[in-house]
Amino acid sequence: MATNPKITLETINELHLPRMANILMLLVWITAGIGIMLPFALGTSPLDALLLRVPNNEGNWWHALVGLPFFLSLPMIWLHLRLLNSEQLPALFIRRALWISIIFSVVGTLLVEAPFLLHRAGTSGLQRLEVIFSGLGIILISGIFLFVKRKNIHPTRACFIGIAAAYLANAFLCLIVYGETKFNDQSRSGWYVTLVVVLPMLIELIWLLFRKSDMQINVDKSF
């Protein structure tokens, strides 16, 4: 029978960062959440892209798939708050819902990157490599880690890794594609917000991937 134990200090050390770093990362993810409503490029925010509100009515599935992963900042904020407030760990059905969102976002990012893989995105060779290595690299490394450690890693820690990886893979793609000088004279405060938050997010992801567990917690290991 699955259990849903209350979070303790030892549990937090096992799952995530030290408390002060956790607070800082909560602020980072809140900033990312605000960025959902800020224009990223062409005066269009991730929310606009998801709702296909793109200038000249050019919104399509590509824009929706690009905008969706930015909303992963919202469940990440919720997870950070639960740790800080020492509430119960997410139940099994909640973790499964999170993984459905993560997998859908990852598949969407891979579809968006398909034109770069097929040399049909109209970008330079360097830009194409940057998109592939930053997007696919983060997904592959995180995916391989989760698969290898699937029997030993805490399920909530796995959710942290999955959300961060899915968010960053899409964020780096967008930063590269919309970082061209032709977008400089347009409203793009969301682009700058994302540029600021991805570095601490990447550090958080690396910490979660490569730190050693302090103890084994007797909880349900199902994702």
Sequence and secondary structure as in RCSB ss.txt:
>XXXX:A:sequence
MATNPKITLETINELHLPRMANILMLLVWITAGIGIMLPFALGTSPLDALLLRVPNNEGNWWHALVGLPFFLSLP
MIWLHLRLLNSEQLPALFIRRALWISIIFSVVGTLLVEAPFLLHRAGTSGLQRLEVIFSGLGIILISGIFLFVKR
KNIHPTRACFIGIAAAYLANAFLCLIVYGETKFNDQSRSGWYVTLVVVLPMLIELIWLLFRKSDMQINVDKSF
>XXXX:A:secstr
     B  HHHHHHHS  HHHHHHHHHHHHHHHHHTTS  BTTB HHHHHTT  GGG   HHHHHHHGGGGGHHH
HHHHHHHHHTT B   HHHHHHHHHHHHHHHHHHHHHHHHHHTT S   HHHHHHHHHHHHHHHHHHHHHHHHTT
TTS HHHHHHHHHHHHHHHHHHHHHHHTTSGGGTTS  HHHHHHHHHHHHHHHHHHHHHHS  S    S    
